[in-house]
Amino acid sequence: MPYAAITYRVKPGCEDELAEVFAGFRRVDTPDMRDENGEAVGRLLGTAVFVKDEFMVRVIHYEGDFIAIARHMAAQQGVHNLEEKLGPYLTHRRPAGSPEEFKENFRNAMMRCISQLSVETHPAGS
């Protein structure tokens, strides 16, 4: 049940424009991630994006290896298109033209996870 959160610093007052950008987002081609040998290494379960004032956070719900998720997302044209469309609304533009730049930005923008709770980890659920 792991989650990851990616931060963006955005220009205040552009929440509606950001909502439009995400409304046209082309999803990844498959939620299932495989390594170079075709072995299953992860699965993208869902994403959510939140914005308030100058902060935007993208929450990613996944199973498996998060590095594989990032690698897969870095290869998706829809993700690169989204990053390009976000550019005018960011306070600091992050180069993401290549998979390497995208993965580096992804690592630098990840928030530190300090707690993840779920029904599976609840004492009454075991």
Secondary structure, 3 states (H helix, E strand, C coil): CCEEEEEEEECCCCHHHHHHHHHCCCCCCCCEEECCCCCEEEEEEEEEEEEECCEEEEEEEEEECHHHHHHHHHCCHHHHHHHHHHHHHECCCCCCCCHHHHHHHHHHHECCCCCCCCHHHCHHHC
